Every structure is written in structure tokens, then in C-alpha cells.
Amino acid sequence: MGKRTLSELRDEIDVLDKKIQLLIGNRAQLVAKVAQVKKASDDSSVFYRPEREAQVLRSIIKRNNSLLKDKDMAYIFRQIMSACLALEQPLNIAYLGPEGTFTQEAALKHFGHSVSTLDCVSIDDIFHQVEKGNAHYGVVPIENSSNGMIGATVDMLYSQNLKICGEVEIAIQHQLMSANQSQGITVIYAHSQALNQCQRWLNNNYPNTELKSVASNALAACIVKDEVGAAAIASEVALDLYGLERIAKNIEDKAGNVTRFLILGKENISTSFENISTSFEGKTSLLVVIKHESGTLCDLLEPFKQQGINMIQLEKHPIPGVKWEYLFLIDIEGHKDNKKVKLALTEVASRVLKVNVLGSYPIAVL
Ligand SMILES: C=C(O[C@@H]1C=C(C(=O)O)C=C[C@H]1O)C(=O)O
């Protein structure tokens, strides 16, 4: 058989598209049936199952031997699942607004594009909107690879009762932008995190320019749309969204700048796998307060060693409102219902002043 012509190849693509469309339709029908099963169950209001979604995406990546990159193949399935979940329950997701922030990018990466979003004015506001039931879930930054923990999020995790039910990572690349490049720049607006992440570049390139910190990068982009002589540091998405011109590309000081975001909800993630505690590829986050005495930190850590549990993270953070007192934010491997994790947590609880299990959730897949 000779080489196929363009129209022959396109005919073959049409045949495949028809099959794919039919299969996606069949999948949607099954998901609608899943919704019925969930409605009849105990936790009938919880349709979103992050542990199952993570399992689906991991399997997609594992068996991908196509020409498409893993991340692109997973992205396609991410969108299919998003549309399917919307059949069960249309989700509303709170994020740090306005449109065009990295938090919105994180929300859409994690939930896909079939959700509606609620833009919030601050990290505190995101927690409150979820708490009040105005959004099903919220997305907040927790940690940046160059700058460390986001204190405002840790403060709220300490004082609020929301549960962590997922995490997502976003590569952060900052763009310097303005409405009109021909004007000299007298002021640069950005979120304080972005100013920190671009500090060296700003010192080298705009040593005498005023830097103004605002609530989000997208807000900075929005402000400079109408301000002569002003520039903003924001994302590629904000650059397009607000119709601005790029002055400089990727100005972050460190390559590989990544921010990790948490997904917050009101309930612990459902244990829809019978063997969740053993099959779960995830972590558990804890907030712990210990006595200010010799040996108490060792006492806190010992039970994890005894049970052979790997600790992913140990962060010290000031207790909100209490001078020179600290809490510890700890991430360990495994689900809180896993036998060894359970034993360790019971032992930890008997050794510390306070332990708050923030949630068990799948490790970021993409
Ligand atoms: C279909 C389900 O419900 C939702 C949709 C999913 C999907 O489209 O695969 C996966 C998990 C849930 O968020 C399920 O729980 O299995």
C-alpha cells in the first residue's frame, strides 16, 4: 500500500474521532450511574473523589506509550473527568482573584475547565467562602520552591477547620508587563511573593523604581492597564487576559520556580477504596503544638521512626497571636487510616499539647 493522501488520513481521523466521541459518551453514562450509587450511599453529598481521580490519572500516565507526552495525555483525561464530574455535581471553586492569578491556574489544572470559579480577595477570604459553603472547594498556595512556606495559609490552617483534600503544583514564571512600553517605568506592582521571587532581577534592572505590593499579581496587571508609567509582574495568562505588552520574559531569580497549592474542603476525602489504607499513594498533613521543654521535639518525632513512617516535611511556624511560640506543620507518607500511621498518630497525640490532622490526600500527579 502506498502513502495515504491527506484526505485519506483525514477520513481515518474522522472514523477514530467518531469512536472516541462514542466512548466518551459511554463513559459519561457510567459516571451518571456512579452518581446514583453515591446518592444512595452514606456520604451522599460528596461526589468529588480526589483519590479516585489521582488513580485514574496515574494509570493513564503508566500505560501511555503514544506519541503524546504523559502530561498532555493526562491533561486530556483531566478534562474528560472534569466534564464527567460536572454531570454528577457542578463544582464551584474559590481561588485568589481576580482572573489570571497562578491560584486560578492551579484550580483549573487540578479540577479541569468544567468548574465555575469564585474569585476571592485574599487567602483568608478563600477559607471563609469554603467555610460558609459559597464554594465547594478552595485553592490556596502553601509553599514556593524559592521562598518557602506561605505564612498566611499556615495561619488559617491553624485557626480554621477545613480539611486538605488534595495538592497541585504549578511552574511559576513571572512576566514584566505594562500597557504601553514606550513610557518610562516609575512604579512596579506585584504580589509580595512575586517581588521576592524576582528581587535580584529587579535590583539589577530597576534599582531605583518604586515597588508596590498588592493582593495578587492579576490585580497588579489589572491596575497597570490604566496607569501610565506603571508595570506589573504577573503570569503569561494575565498578560493575554488584560491585553498588556511584555517588557521582560521569565524574570524569576531561580529556574525551576514551583508553587505547591492545597485543595481545601469541608470533609475528609472519602475512602471509596476498600483497601484505601494500603493502596493509597498519598500523604497526611498535621499541625502539632508541643511543650517548650527539652526533648519534646524528639518525643514528637519518635513514633514516626518506630512505625517506619517517612516524614516528607517538617516546618516550624509562629503560632498566630502568641509571641515566640511555634507550631509544626508535618507531612508524612500514607493515609491516616493506615494501621501504622494510626498507631503513630495515637502515640504522638499522647506526647504533645495539640495535634490537628489536616487531612490525607493524594500526592500531586501532574
Ligand atoms: C465517576 C466518579 O466520580 C467522579 C468522576 C470521576 C471520573 O470521571 O472518573 C472520578 C472521580 C470522581 O471525582 C467516581 O467516583 O468514580
The ligand as an ORCA input file, in Angstrom:
! r2SCAN-3c Opt
* xyz 0 1
  C     -17.008      8.654     38.481
  C     -16.707      9.071     39.704
  O     -16.960     10.392     40.160
  C     -16.111     11.496     39.866
  C     -15.642     11.436     38.467
  C     -14.554     10.668     38.157
  C     -14.251     10.255     36.743
  O     -14.771     10.890     35.828
  O     -13.526      9.255     36.560
  C     -13.686     10.241     39.190
  C     -13.893     10.591     40.493
  C     -14.984     11.487     40.891
  O     -14.474     12.786     41.133
  C     -16.134      8.148     40.708
  O     -16.140      8.469     41.907
  O     -15.665      7.067     40.319
*
